[in-house]
Each structure stands twice: as structure tokens, then as C-alpha cells.
């Protein structure tokens, strides 16, 4: 079977629940992001899940950046 997807193999075939249990897809200012939840509402951006190229050009949403969520989507 061949699986054509833009998602990385680690998200499709998850080995450890602890590694991926803190990851969530959220909408932050209208941009879908894959984030890793930290303490409280603070999280680290892992991946931009948008198809809009302008979202990738915004330096505020680069992977590794920290954001604070006020409400999960």
C-alpha cells in the first residue's frame, strides 16, 4: 500500500503516545497550526498546517516559536 500525504510519518504511525499526547492542531488567529502544549496555555509551534503561502512568510508563526492560547479551537 502506498500512502500519499503531506503529513510526516511520525504523525501517521505514532510510536509513543507520550511523544504525541501533547500535540494538538489549533486555529490561532485564523491559521491552523500543529502545536506542542506546555504548561498552562503556552505552546510551541511545530508546523503550519495552512495552504495559504502568506502564512509561511509571517515570522511570528515560524516552527519553534512560542505562543499563548486564550481559547483552544
C-alpha positions as CSV (number, residue, x, y, z in Angstrom):
1,X,0.0,0.0,0.0
2,X,1.3,3.5,-0.9
3,X,0.1,6.4,1.2
4,X,0.4,9.8,-0.4
5,X,0.3,12.6,2.2
6,X,2.0,15.8,3.3
7,X,2.0,14.6,6.9
8,X,5.2,13.3,8.3
9,X,5.5,9.6,9.0
10,X,5.7,10.2,12.8
11,X,2.2,11.7,12.8
12,X,0.7,8.8,10.9
13,X,2.5,5.9,12.5
14,X,2.8,7.1,16.1
15,X,5.1,5.0,18.2
16,X,4.9,6.6,21.6
17,X,1.7,8.1,23.0
18,X,3.8,10.2,25.4
19,X,5.6,11.9,22.5
20,X,2.4,12.9,20.7
21,X,-0.1,13.2,23.5
22,X,0.7,16.9,24.0
23,X,0.4,17.7,20.3
24,X,-2.8,19.4,19.0
25,X,-4.0,21.1,15.9
26,X,-5.3,24.6,16.8
27,X,-6.5,27.6,14.9
28,X,-4.5,30.6,16.1
29,X,-5.6,34.0,14.5
30,X,-7.2,32.0,11.7
31,X,-4.1,30.0,10.9
32,X,-4.2,26.2,11.5
33,X,-1.1,25.2,13.5
34,X,0.3,21.9,14.9
35,X,1.5,22.8,18.4
36,X,3.0,21.1,21.4
37,X,1.3,22.1,24.6
38,X,3.4,23.1,27.5
39,X,2.4,24.4,31.0
40,X,-0.8,26.3,31.0
41,X,-1.9,27.8,27.7
42,X,1.7,28.2,26.4
43,X,2.7,26.1,23.4
44,X,5.4,25.7,20.8
45,X,4.6,25.8,17.1
46,X,5.7,22.6,15.4
47,X,4.2,23.0,11.9
48,X,2.0,25.4,9.9
49,X,-0.9,23.4,8.5
50,X,-2.3,26.1,6.2
51,X,-2.3,26.0,2.4
52,X,-2.0,29.8,2.2
53,X,1.6,30.8,1.3
54,X,1.4,34.1,3.1
55,X,1.1,32.3,6.4
56,X,4.5,30.8,5.9
57,X,6.0,34.2,5.3
58,X,4.9,35.6,8.6
59,X,7.8,35.3,11.1
60,X,5.5,35.2,14.1
61,X,4.5,31.7,13.2
62,X,7.8,30.0,12.4
63,X,8.2,26.5,13.8
64,X,9.8,26.7,17.3
65,X,8.1,29.9,18.2
66,X,6.2,30.1,21.5
67,X,2.6,31.3,21.5
68,X,0.0,31.7,24.2
69,X,-3.5,30.4,23.5
70,X,-6.5,32.0,25.1
71,X,-9.0,29.5,23.7
72,X,-8.4,26.2,22.0
73,X,-10.1,25.6,18.7
